[in-house]
Amino acid sequence: MTRVSALPGMRDYYPEQMRVRRWVEDRWRDTALRFGFEEYDAPVIEPLELYTRKSGEEIVGQLYAFEDRGGRQVALRPEMTPSLARMVAARSQGLPKPIKWFSIPRLFRYERPQRGRFREFWQLNLDIIGVEGVEADAEIMAAGVEVLRSCGLGQEDFVVRYSDRRLLEAVMDALLVPIERRPAAYAGLDKLVRAGAEAASAEVRKAGVPADTATRLVRAVGRRDLDGLREELAGGEVDLTPHAERLEQLSRHLDAYGVGGFCEFDAAVVRGLAYYTGIVFEMYDRAGELRALCGGGRFDDLVRAAGGEDLPAVGFGLGEAVLVELLEARGRLPSAEPRCDAWVIPVSADDRADAIRAAARLRAVGLRVDLSLREQSVGKALKRAGQSGARVAVVIGSSEREAGVVTVRDLASGQEERADIESLAGRLLQRPVERGRA
């Protein structure tokens, strides 16, 4: 019979991979909670309209979209922000502001699988809703930096590049780019860093922007700094001062958070999605070998578009796949060895009930405990206990039962002693499993 394989772009997580993923997610969750965010979730299947309303009918080709048994057009969620906007819109009047929520969703996109990009993936979403100023932008960017730092990455490993869509709107105003052409033009400019000026210009021209205007736009953004933008737009009636002041204020806040050294302005960061309205940013590995680690920015109109209040919002999504690649490349991944506190071994079938009671007692106080379920020699059971990463083996035979104790073997040193189950539980609780391991 032919073996059934996982679908293209989908990943199996065997226990060793799952330990790494949980290690990453624990650091995501811990950082979000330390920054005062609350966790939420939403359905993995949403109405297709939630995505077409925001991104147009062309988005359908990138989705797992289908008609359900009730005749509804639905899709597996490709991102979390529309679900967030829908949820907030439903209760926006009664939610205290600002809203600081995070989620670790499972997402799906029907795209060509490639390095660092899969059709099924997990990511961290952090969002702040209800704050108009750069204070929220700085908070969300600082949280993103801290997420990566909590995984053991430093300033030499990654960089946050940021820009402002309002600044880029001013550039497009100066170059007379029609408003209706701008969403597609942004998608073209988004290719500038990855594909180069020629490819970006071609995409901008496809958006219906005249060739000479497309060339000037790409050249201006390609300078990547404020002085370069001013030089390329010299002689035009455009004032970049308000945008420069906003960016300088953001920079001061980032310095106050202690993350300024991770962050730099880059006009070529435009984020292709049409719903961004202000500060936008992306995180990259310093070596430039991988896809973006993270992308985000301000989406002030999305909650209103979902039927709620007119609320400003900013947030980001950070994927697990590229982050794990970077951690592996830098040697920062934790040990993927299994770990538990104790492995309980009955010597014979007559000892199994006492072994079960011992395991249950240790588990009841919060310890991680496995139990030999197969009838086998103590030697084989001890070997399996060592493979499990357990700290101690707890052996129970007739002599232990008669004495009301257990034999405890330290699996690292091989030393043995006898102890009662209560004192063993107390000792194991005082010496917890190493938290640096997956």
C-alpha positions in Angstrom: 0.0 0.0 0.0 1.3 3.4 -0.9 2.3 5.6 2.0 0.3 8.8 2.4 2.6 11.9 2.7 1.9 15.3 4.1 0.6 17.9 1.6 3.1 20.2 -0.1 4.0 23.2 2.1 2.7 21.5 5.2 5.1 20.3 8.0 5.0 17.5 10.4 6.3 18.4 13.9 7.9 15.3 15.4 8.6 15.6 19.2 12.1 17.0 18.7 10.8 19.8 16.4 7.8 20.4 18.6 10.1 21.0 21.6 11.9 23.7 19.7 8.6 25.3 18.6 7.2 25.3 22.1 10.5 26.8 23.3 10.1 29.7 20.8 6.4 30.1 21.6 7.1 30.3 25.3 9.5 33.2 24.7 6.9 34.9 22.5 4.2 34.5 25.1 6.5 35.6 28.0 7.6 38.8 26.2 4.0 39.7 25.2 2.8 39.3 28.8 5.8 41.3 30.2 4.7 44.2 27.8 1.2 44.0 29.1 -0.5 42.3 26.2 -3.5 39.9 26.6 -3.9 36.7 24.6 -6.8 36.1 22.2 -7.6 33.7 19.4 -10.1 33.5 16.5 -11.6 30.8 14.2 -9.1 29.3 11.7 -11.9 29.5 9.1 -13.3 33.0 8.3 -15.8 34.4 5.7 -13.9 34.9 2.5 -15.3 38.5 2.4 -13.1 39.4 5.4 -10.1 39.2 3.0 -11.6 40.3 -0.3 -13.0 43.4 1.3 -9.5 44.4 2.4 -7.4 43.1 -0.4 -9.6 42.7 -3.4 -10.7 39.6 -5.4 -7.1 38.9 -6.5 -6.3 37.7 -3.0 -8.5 34.6 -3.5 -5.7 32.9 -5.6 -3.4 33.0 -2.5 -6.0 31.4 -0.2 -7.4 28.0 0.8 -10.9 29.2 -0.2 -13.9 27.0 -0.7 -17.7 26.8 -0.2 -18.8 25.1 3.0 -21.8 22.8 3.3 -23.9 25.8 4.2 -23.2 27.4 0.9 -20.9 30.1 2.5 -17.7 31.2 0.8 -15.0 30.7 3.4 -11.2 30.6 3.7 -8.6 29.3 6.0 -7.1 32.4 7.6 -3.9 33.6 5.8 -3.2 36.3 8.4 -4.6 37.4 11.8 -5.1 41.2 11.4 -8.5 41.0 9.7 -9.8 38.6 12.4 -8.5 41.0 15.0 -10.3 44.0 13.3 -13.5 42.0 13.1 -13.4 41.0 16.8 -12.6 44.5 18.0 -15.3 46.0 15.7 -17.9 43.7 17.3 -17.2 45.1 20.8 -15.2 48.3 20.2 -17.6 50.5 22.3 -17.2 48.4 25.4 -13.5 47.6 25.3 -11.1 49.7 27.4 -8.5 51.5 25.4 -5.8 51.1 24.5 -6.4 47.5 23.5 -3.2 45.5 23.7 -3.7 41.9 22.4 -1.5 39.1 21.1 -2.0 35.8 19.5 0.0 32.8 18.2 -2.2 31.7 15.3 -1.9 28.9 12.8 -2.2 30.4 9.3 -2.5 29.2 5.7 -1.5 30.6 2.3 -1.7 28.8 -1.0 1.6 30.0 -2.3 4.6 28.2 -3.8 6.6 26.7 -0.9 10.2 28.0 -0.7 12.9 28.5 1.9 11.4 30.1 5.0 7.9 30.1 3.6 5.3 27.3 3.9 1.6 27.0 3.1 0.9 26.3 6.8 2.8 28.3 9.4 2.7 29.8 12.9 3.5 33.3 13.9 3.3 35.8 16.7 0.9 38.7 16.3 1.1 41.7 18.6 -1.2 44.7 18.2 -2.1 48.0 20.0 -5.4 49.6 19.1 -6.6 53.0 20.3 -3.3 55.0 20.4 -2.7 57.5 17.6 0.8 58.7 18.4 4.3 57.2 17.8 4.2 56.0 21.5 2.3 52.9 20.3 4.7 52.5 17.3 7.7 52.6 19.6 6.1 50.2 22.1 5.3 47.6 19.4 8.7 47.8 17.8 10.5 47.6 21.1 8.4 44.5 22.0 9.4 42.9 18.7 13.1 43.5 19.5 12.6 42.0 22.9 11.0 38.9 21.4 14.1 38.2 19.4 16.4 39.1 22.3 14.6 36.7 24.5 15.5 34.0 22.0 19.2 34.8 22.4 19.7 37.1 19.4 21.6 40.3 19.7 22.3 43.5 17.8 24.8 41.7 15.6 22.2 39.2 14.5 19.2 41.3 13.3 18.1 44.8 12.4 14.7 46.6 12.4 14.2 48.8 9.3 11.3 51.3 9.4 9.7 54.0 7.3 6.4 55.9 7.2 3.7 55.4 4.6 2.6 59.1 5.1 6.1 60.1 4.1 5.8 57.9 1.0 2.4 59.4 0.3 4.0 62.8 0.2 6.6 61.5 -2.3 3.8 60.2 -4.5 2.0 63.5 -4.2 5.1 65.3 -5.3 5.4 62.9 -8.3 1.7 63.2 -9.1 1.1 59.4 -8.8 -2.7 58.9 -9.1 -4.3 57.8 -5.8 -6.0 54.8 -7.5 -2.6 53.6 -8.7 -0.9 53.7 -5.3 -1.8 50.4 -3.8 -0.3 48.5 -6.7 2.6 50.9 -6.8 3.4 50.1 -3.2 3.3 46.4 -4.0 5.9 47.2 -6.8 8.1 49.2 -4.5 8.0 46.4 -2.0 10.2 44.4 -4.4 12.9 47.1 -4.4 15.2 45.6 -1.7 14.7 42.0 -2.7 14.7 42.2 -6.5 16.4 45.5 -7.3 15.4 48.8 -9.0 14.7 47.5 -12.4 12.3 44.9 -11.2 10.6 47.4 -8.9 10.3 49.9 -11.7 8.7 47.3 -14.0 6.1 46.4 -11.3 5.3 50.1 -10.7 4.8 50.6 -14.4 2.5 47.6 -14.4 0.4 49.5 -11.9 -0.3 52.1 -14.6 2.3 54.7 -13.5 4.1 56.4 -16.4 7.6 55.1 -17.1 9.4 58.4 -16.2 7.4 58.8 -13.0 8.0 55.2 -12.0 11.8 55.6 -12.6 11.8 58.8 -10.4 9.7 57.1 -7.7 12.0 54.1 -7.5 15.1 56.2 -7.6 13.9 58.4 -4.8 12.8 55.6 -2.5 16.0 53.7 -3.5 18.1 56.4 -1.9 16.7 55.0 1.4 17.3 58.1 3.5 15.6 61.4 4.1 18.4 63.5 2.6 18.3 61.3 -0.5 14.5 61.7 -0.9 14.9 65.5 -0.6 17.6 65.6 -3.3 15.5 63.5 -5.7 12.5 65.7 -5.1 14.4 69.0 -5.3 12.3 71.7 -6.9 9.0 70.0 -6.2 6.3 71.4 -3.9 6.6 68.9 -1.1 7.5 69.5 2.5 8.9 66.4 4.3 9.4 68.3 7.6 6.4 66.9 9.5 7.3 63.4 8.6 10.9 63.9 9.5 9.9 65.2 12.9 7.6 62.3 13.5 10.4 59.9 12.6 12.8 61.7 14.9 10.4 61.4 17.8 10.0 57.7 17.1 13.8 57.4 17.1 14.0 59.1 20.5 11.5 56.7 22.0 13.3 53.7 20.6 16.5 55.0 22.2 14.7 55.4 25.5 13.6 51.7 25.3 17.2 50.8 24.8 16.6 49.3 21.4 17.7 52.2 19.2 20.8 50.4 18.1 18.6 47.7 16.5 16.6 50.1 14.5 17.3 52.3 11.4 15.3 54.4 9.0 15.0 52.9 5.5 12.6 54.6 2.9 12.6 51.4 0.9 10.5 49.6 3.6 7.1 50.1 2.2 5.1 46.9 3.0 3.1 46.0 0.0 -0.3 45.5 1.8 -2.7 48.3 1.0 -4.1 48.7 4.5 -1.0 50.3 6.1 -1.4 54.0 6.9 1.7 55.1 8.9 4.9 53.8 10.3 5.9 50.4 8.7 8.8 48.2 9.7 10.5 44.9 8.9 13.1 42.8 10.7 15.9 41.1 8.9 19.0 39.1 9.8 22.1 41.3 9.6 23.7 39.0 7.1 20.8 39.4 4.7 20.7 35.7 4.0 17.0 35.1 4.9 13.6 36.4 4.3 12.1 39.0 6.5 11.7 37.8 10.1 8.9 40.1 10.8 6.7 42.7 9.2 4.2 45.2 10.6 3.0 48.8 10.9 0.1 51.1 11.4 -3.3 50.2 10.0 -5.6 53.0 11.3 -8.5 52.3 9.0 -9.0 48.6 9.4 -11.3 48.5 12.4 -13.6 51.0 10.8 -13.6 49.0 7.6 -14.7 46.0 9.6 -17.7 47.9 10.9 -16.3 49.3 14.2 -15.2 52.6 15.5 -12.6 54.7 13.8 -9.7 53.5 15.9 -5.9 53.8 15.2 -4.0 50.6 15.4 -0.5 49.3 15.0 0.9 45.7 15.0 3.2 43.1 13.5 3.4 39.4 12.6 6.6 37.4 13.3 6.9 34.0 11.8 8.4 30.9 13.4 10.1 29.3 10.3 12.6 32.1 9.5 13.3 32.7 13.1 14.2 29.1 13.7 16.4 29.2 10.6 18.3 32.2 12.0 18.6 30.7 15.5 20.0 27.5 13.9 22.5 29.5 11.8 23.7 31.4 14.8 23.9 28.3 17.0 21.3 29.7 19.4 18.7 26.9 19.2 18.2 25.1 22.5 18.9 21.5 23.1 16.1 19.4 21.6 16.6 16.6 24.0 13.5 15.4 25.9 13.5 16.2 29.5 11.5 15.0 32.5 12.0 14.9 36.2 11.6 11.1 36.9 11.1 7.8 35.2 9.3 5.3 37.5 10.2 1.6 37.0 8.3 -1.4 38.5 10.6 -4.4 39.0 7.8 -6.9 38.3 4.0 -7.0 37.6 3.4 -7.3 41.4 5.1 -3.9 41.8 3.1 -2.0 39.2 0.3 -0.7 41.4 2.9 0.9 43.8 4.8 2.3 40.8 1.6 3.8 39.5 0.9 5.4 42.9 4.4 6.8 43.1 4.2 8.3 39.6 0.7 9.7 40.4 2.1 11.3 43.6 5.0 12.9 41.9 2.8 14.2 39.0 0.3 15.6 41.6 2.9 18.1 42.8 3.7 19.3 39.3 6.7 17.2 38.3 7.2 15.7 34.9 7.1 12.0 35.3 7.1 9.0 32.9 6.3 5.4 33.8 7.5 2.2 32.3 4.4 0.6 30.7 6.1 -2.5 29.3 7.1 -5.6 31.1 10.9 -5.6 30.8 14.1 -6.0 32.8 15.2 -3.2 35.0 18.4 -2.8 32.9 16.4 -2.1 29.7 14.0 0.2 31.6 17.0 2.2 33.0 18.4 2.5 29.5 15.1 3.8 28.2 14.9 6.2 31.2 18.3 7.6 30.2 17.2 8.1 26.6 14.2 10.0 27.8 16.4 12.7 29.4 15.0 12.0 32.9 17.0 13.3 35.8 16.3 10.2 38.0 15.0 6.7 37.8 12.7 5.6 40.5 12.8 1.8 41.0 10.1 -0.1 43.0 10.5 -3.8 43.8 9.4 -6.1 46.6 12.1 -4.9 49.0 11.2 -1.2 48.4 7.5 -2.0 49.0 8.2 -3.7 52.2 10.4 -0.8 53.5 7.9 1.9 52.2 10.6 3.5 50.1 11.8 3.8 46.5 15.3 3.4 45.0 16.4 6.6 43.3 19.2 6.4 40.7 20.7 9.7 39.5 20.9 9.0 35.8 23.8 11.5 35.3 26.1 10.1 38.0 24.8 6.6 38.4 24.6 7.0 42.2 21.8 5.3 44.0 20.0 5.9 47.3 16.7 5.0 49.0 14.1 7.7 49.9 10.4 7.9 50.6 8.3 9.4 47.9 7.4 12.6 49.7 11.1 13.6 50.4 12.0 12.7 46.8 9.2 15.0 45.5 10.4 17.9 47.7 14.0 17.5 46.4 13.0 17.3 42.8 10.8 20.4 43.1 13.8 22.3 44.6 15.9 21.4 41.6 13.7 22.2 38.6 14.3 21.1 35.0 16.8 23.4 33.2 14.6 26.1 31.6 17.2 26.8 28.9 16.3 23.5 27.2 13.5 22.9 24.7 
